[in-house]
């Protein structure tokens, strides 16, 4: 009886040991630096804990070029087999399609599609994307296809012709490896395949698999938010106006808000491709804004500043693999906020400058332009009542008691007046 129990226990342990461990990680939404950090952490965990494979579930319309390139490099240089699956109802377009074709085994569900990685035009006009950008991304896509022995022509057309293939077409044309309607079916069909990893050939042993879902780490969540172009733009706009406002009107705490906002914005801008023309327009806008504060033109330079900053924000990013819908919403959000906040802050600053100018006029200087009544006058000098106060006056005019006079200047403790 004991031998039987020992045998069953050993068999149970053997079965547990032989079952495959798969680390599942998701790509959801726009690809950014947070997506890369999530995958990087997942790959590190898979290596440290000797997982048999990494499974990426893909649902994305596109994203940042720099983050996409780092993710693809992470996959191509992995010693652990990497699988990807596009589940029912998910997207796999633009940058997501380049990531998908870089894995060892790629599967899709019926009803999904892949492709459409043509660089889109960015900015406030519909100018064409530079050909060098198209050529670079086309060759990049082709090199990934060569590495994974996929249909190079079709994958290159993802970029050059915005080609999109249905799951069935992608399978028939050799873009993907497996057509399956569920994740479990995909893993079952991938079992036994021989794949080439960075450390050599490996056979996938996925029978009786144990799937561990990877939780997104805290740093990835933070970067996912900060590397969002929308939030980076909002923080940049707030930072610019708050900092300049704070430096010209200290003591209100705006400069602290400005510095913090700019630091957070730089985290995001550090992983986003920047258009230098947009950056120059923003810098010009800042200079014009400061000029408005130093030599007030009552809103003329302020309006020019707002226009420059709005145009700079709208042309700041060069991210050709972001989904086209992103830019439509981005123009409304960032442009509207830059225009609205810029207009409000400029108006406030003009009013503050005017108020400061008024406060500079104290004592007798505040009476310049005011009218009063002569009480006595002879030999160019006399006394007048102005605003209920008696003032010594001087004038080149011939004045008599009761004459109305207007203050035109000040000389020491005397007021210069003229006959009103």
C-alpha positions in Angstrom: 0.0 0.0 0.0 2.8 2.4 0.9 4.7 1.6 -2.3 1.5 2.4 -4.2 1.2 5.8 -2.5 4.9 6.6 -3.1 4.4 5.7 -6.8 1.4 8.0 -7.1 3.2 10.8 -5.3 6.2 10.4 -7.6 4.0 10.3 -10.6 2.2 13.5 -9.4 5.5 15.3 -8.9 6.8 14.1 -12.3 3.7 15.4 -14.0 4.0 18.7 -12.2 7.6 19.0 -13.2 7.0 18.1 -16.8 4.1 20.5 -17.3 5.1 23.6 -19.3 5.1 27.0 -17.6 4.1 29.9 -19.8 4.2 33.5 -18.8 1.3 35.5 -20.3 1.7 39.2 -20.8 -0.7 41.6 -22.6 -0.2 44.5 -25.0 -3.3 46.6 -24.7 -3.9 50.0 -26.2 -1.3 52.4 -27.6 2.2 51.2 -27.5 4.5 53.5 -25.4 7.4 53.3 -23.0 5.1 51.7 -20.3 4.4 48.9 -22.8 8.2 48.3 -23.3 8.9 48.3 -19.5 6.1 45.8 -18.9 7.5 43.4 -21.5 11.1 44.0 -20.2 10.0 43.0 -16.7 8.1 40.0 -18.0 11.1 38.7 -20.0 13.4 39.2 -16.9 10.9 37.2 -14.8 10.7 34.5 -17.4 14.5 34.1 -17.5 15.0 34.2 -13.8 12.2 31.6 -13.1 13.0 29.4 -16.1 9.7 29.7 -17.9 9.3 27.5 -21.0 7.7 30.2 -23.1 6.4 33.7 -23.2 2.9 34.4 -24.6 2.0 37.9 -25.7 -1.7 38.7 -26.2 -1.9 41.6 -28.7 -4.6 44.2 -28.9 -3.2 47.5 -30.2 -3.8 50.1 -33.0 -0.2 51.3 -33.0 2.2 53.4 -31.0 5.6 55.0 -30.5 8.4 54.0 -32.9 11.1 54.0 -30.3 9.2 51.8 -27.9 8.2 49.5 -30.8 11.9 49.1 -31.8 12.9 48.3 -28.3 10.1 45.7 -27.9 11.1 44.0 -31.2 14.8 43.9 -30.1 13.7 42.4 -26.8 11.8 39.6 -28.7 14.5 38.9 -31.3 17.2 38.6 -28.6 15.3 36.4 -26.3 16.6 32.9 -25.3 13.1 31.9 -24.4 10.6 31.1 -27.2 8.1 34.0 -27.6 4.6 33.3 -28.9 1.9 35.9 -29.8 -1.8 35.6 -30.3 -4.4 38.1 -31.5 -7.6 37.0 -29.6 -11.1 37.5 -31.0 -12.2 41.1 -31.3 -8.6 42.5 -30.9 -6.6 44.9 -33.1 -3.2 44.3 -34.5 -2.3 47.2 -36.7 0.7 49.6 -37.4 3.3 49.2 -34.7 1.5 46.2 -33.3 1.8 44.3 -36.6 5.6 44.8 -36.5 5.8 43.4 -33.0 3.5 40.5 -33.9 5.6 39.3 -36.8 8.8 39.4 -34.8 7.8 36.5 -32.4 8.7 32.8 -32.9 5.1 31.6 -33.3 2.2 33.9 -34.3 -1.4 33.0 -34.2 -4.6 34.9 -34.9 -8.3 34.4 -34.4 -10.8 34.4 -37.2 -12.3 37.8 -37.6 -9.1 39.7 -36.8 -6.6 41.4 -39.1 -3.0 42.5 -39.3 -1.0 45.1 -41.2 -1.6 48.8 -42.0 1.8 50.0 -40.9 2.1 52.9 -43.4 3.6 56.0 -41.7 0.9 58.7 -41.4 1.4 62.4 -42.0 1.6 64.5 -38.9 1.2 68.2 -38.2 -1.6 70.7 -39.0 -1.3 70.1 -42.7 -1.7 67.0 -44.8 1.9 66.9 -46.1 3.2 63.6 -47.2 5.5 61.6 -44.9 9.1 61.9 -46.0 10.1 59.0 -48.2 13.2 58.2 -46.1 10.8 57.4 -43.2 8.8 55.1 -45.4 11.9 53.4 -46.7 13.4 52.9 -43.3 10.2 51.4 -41.8 9.7 49.2 -44.9 13.3 47.8 -44.7 12.8 47.4 -41.0 9.7 45.3 -41.5 11.3 43.3 -44.2 14.3 42.5 -42.0 12.0 41.2 -39.3 10.2 39.0 -41.8 13.5 37.6 -43.0 14.6 36.8 -39.5 11.4 34.9 -38.8 11.1 33.3 -42.2 7.8 35.0 -43.0 6.3 36.4 -46.2 8.7 39.3 -46.8 6.8 40.9 -49.7 3.5 41.0 -47.8 5.0 42.3 -44.6 6.9 45.0 -46.5 3.6 46.1 -48.1 2.3 46.7 -44.5 4.4 49.8 -44.7 4.6 50.8 -48.4 1.0 50.1 -49.3 -0.9 50.1 -46.0 -1.7 46.4 -46.8 -4.0 44.7 -44.3 -4.6 41.0 -44.3 -7.5 39.1 -42.6 -6.5 36.3 -40.3 -7.3 33.7 -43.0 -5.3 35.6 -45.7 -2.4 36.1 -43.2 -2.3 32.3 -42.7 -2.6 31.4 -46.4 0.2 33.9 -47.3 2.6 32.8 -44.6 2.4 35.9 -42.5 1.2 34.0 -39.4 1.8 30.4 -38.3 -1.5 29.4 -36.7 -5.2 30.1 -37.2 -7.0 29.4 -33.9 -10.2 30.7 -32.3 -9.0 30.5 -28.7 -5.8 30.9 -26.8 -5.9 27.2 -25.6 -6.4 26.0 -29.2 -3.4 28.2 -30.3 -1.1 26.7 -27.6 -2.3 23.2 -28.4 -1.4 23.7 -32.1 1.9 25.3 -31.3 3.0 22.4 -29.1 5.9 20.5 -30.7 7.0 23.2 -33.1 10.7 23.8 -33.4 11.7 27.5 -33.2 14.9 29.5 -33.4 15.7 31.6 -30.3 18.8 33.8 -29.6 20.5 30.7 -28.0 19.6 28.2 -30.7 16.8 25.8 -31.7 14.2 24.8 -29.1 11.2 22.6 -29.3 8.0 23.9 -27.8 6.7 21.6 -25.1 3.3 23.2 -24.2 1.3 20.1 -23.2 -0.5 20.4 -19.8 0.7 24.0 -19.7 0.5 26.2 -16.6 -0.2 29.8 -17.5 1.0 32.5 -15.2 -0.4 36.0 -15.9 2.1 38.7 -15.6 1.0 41.8 -13.6 2.1 45.2 -14.9 4.7 46.7 -12.6 4.3 50.1 -10.9 7.1 51.8 -12.9 5.5 50.6 -16.2 2.1 52.1 -15.1 3.8 55.4 -14.3 5.7 55.6 -17.6 2.6 54.4 -19.5 0.8 57.5 -18.3 3.7 60.0 -18.6 4.8 58.8 -22.1 1.3 59.4 -23.4 1.7 62.3 -26.0 -1.6 63.8 -24.8 -0.5 64.1 -21.2 3.0 65.1 -22.1 1.5 68.0 -24.1 -0.8 69.1 -21.4 2.0 69.1 -18.8 4.2 71.0 -21.2 1.5 73.7 -21.8 0.8 74.0 -18.0 4.6 74.1 -17.2 5.4 76.8 -19.7 2.6 79.2 -18.7 2.9 78.5 -15.0 6.6 79.0 -14.9 6.7 82.2 -16.9 3.7 83.5 -14.9 5.4 82.6 -11.7 8.7 84.2 -12.6 7.1 87.5 -13.6 4.6 87.5 -10.7 6.5 85.7 -7.8 4.9 84.7 -4.5 1.9 83.0 -5.9 3.4 79.5 -6.2 2.9 79.3 -10.0 6.6 78.8 -10.6 6.6 75.6 -8.5 3.7 74.2 -10.5 5.5 75.1 -13.6 8.8 73.4 -12.7 7.0 70.2 -11.6 4.9 70.1 -14.7 7.9 70.6 -17.0 9.9 67.8 -15.3 7.0 65.4 -15.7 6.6 66.5 -19.3 10.3 65.8 -20.0 9.8 62.2 -18.9 7.3 61.7 -21.7 9.1 63.8 -24.3 12.3 61.8 -23.7 10.8 58.7 -25.4 8.8 60.5 -28.1 10.2 61.6 -31.5 10.3 65.4 -31.6 9.9 67.7 -34.6 12.5 70.4 -34.2 10.3 73.0 -36.0 7.6 72.5 -33.3 10.2 72.8 -30.5 11.5 76.1 -32.1 8.0 77.5 -32.4 7.4 76.8 -28.7 10.7 78.5 -27.7 9.7 81.5 -29.9 6.4 81.6 -28.1 8.0 81.6 -24.7 10.3 84.5 -25.8 7.3 86.5 -27.1 5.4 85.9 -23.9 8.3 87.2 -21.8 8.6 90.2 -24.1 5.0 90.9 -23.5 5.6 91.0 -19.7 8.8 93.2 -20.0 7.6 95.7 -22.6 3.8 95.4 -22.5 2.1 95.8 -25.8 -1.3 95.2 -24.3 -1.7 91.8 -25.8 -0.1 92.0 -29.2 3.0 90.0 -28.4 0.9 87.9 -26.1 -1.4 86.9 -28.9 1.6 86.1 -31.2 3.1 84.0 -28.3 -0.1 82.0 -28.0 -0.2 81.3 -31.8 3.4 80.2 -31.8 2.9 77.8 -28.8 -0.3 76.3 -30.3 1.4 75.7 -33.6 4.5 74.3 -31.9 2.4 71.9 -29.8 0.5 70.7 -32.9 3.6 70.0 -34.9 5.8 68.8 -32.0 5.5 65.0 -32.5 6.9 62.9 -35.3 5.3 59.5 -34.6 4.3 57.9 -37.9 3.1 54.6 -36.4 0.6 56.2 -34.1 -3.0 55.5 -35.1 -4.5 58.2 -37.3 -7.5 58.7 -34.9 -4.9 59.7 -32.3 -3.9 62.8 -34.1 -7.5 63.9 -34.8 -8.3 63.8 -31.1 -4.8 65.2 -30.2 -5.3 68.3 -32.3 -8.6 69.1 -30.6 -7.3 68.4 -27.0 -3.8 69.9 -27.1 -4.6 72.8 -29.5 -7.7 73.8 -27.6 -6.0 73.7 -24.3 -3.0 75.6 -25.5 -5.2 78.3 -27.1 -7.5 78.5 -24.1 -4.9 78.5 -21.3 -2.6 80.8 -23.3 -5.3 83.3 -23.9 -6.4 83.3 -20.2 -2.8 83.6 -18.9 -1.9 86.4 -21.4 -5.0 88.4 -20.4 -4.2 88.0 -16.7 -0.6 89.1 -17.3 -1.6 92.2 -19.2 -4.0 93.2 -16.4 -1.3 92.6 -13.8 1.2 94.8 -15.7 -1.4 97.5 -16.0 -2.2 97.3 -12.3 1.5 97.5 -11.5 1.8 100.6 -13.6 -1.1 102.2 -11.8 0.5 101.4 -8.4 3.7 103.2 -9.4 1.8 106.5 -9.4 1.7 107.6 -5.8 1.4 111.0 -4.0 1.6 114.0 -6.3 2.2 111.9 -9.4 -1.2 110.5 -9.1 -2.6 114.0 -9.6 -1.2 114.5 -13.0 -4.0 115.2 -15.4 -6.4 116.1 -12.5 -8.1 119.5 -12.3 -8.3 121.9 -9.4 -9.2 125.5 -8.4 -6.8 128.4 -7.9 -7.0 130.0 -4.5 -4.3 132.6 -5.0 -1.7 133.4 -7.7 0.9 136.1 -8.4 4.2 136.2 -10.2 3.9 132.7 -11.6 3.3 131.1 -8.3 0.3 130.4 -6.0 -1.9 127.9 -4.2 -4.6 125.7 -5.6 -7.1 123.2 -4.1 -6.8 119.8 -5.9 -8.8 116.8 -4.7 -9.6 118.6 -1.5 -5.9 119.3 -0.7 -3.9 122.5 -0.9 -0.8 122.4 -3.2 1.8 125.0 -4.1 1.6 125.6 -7.9 3.6 127.2 -10.6 2.4 128.1 -14.1 3.4 130.2 -17.1 -0.2 131.1 -17.6 -1.8 134.2 -16.1 -4.1 132.9 -13.4 -6.7 134.4 -11.1 -8.5 133.3 -8.0 -11.3 130.8 -9.0 -9.7 129.8 -12.3 -9.8 126.0 -13.1 -6.3 124.5 -13.7 -5.0 121.1 -14.8 -1.9 119.4 -13.3 0.8 118.8 -16.0 3.8 117.9 -13.9 5.7 118.0 -10.7 8.9 119.8 -9.6 9.9 118.9 -6.1 7.0 119.7 -3.8 5.3 121.9 -6.3 2.9 121.1 -9.1 3.1 122.5 -12.6 -0.3 123.5 -13.8 -1.9 125.1 -16.8 -5.2 126.9 -17.3 -7.9 124.3 -18.0 
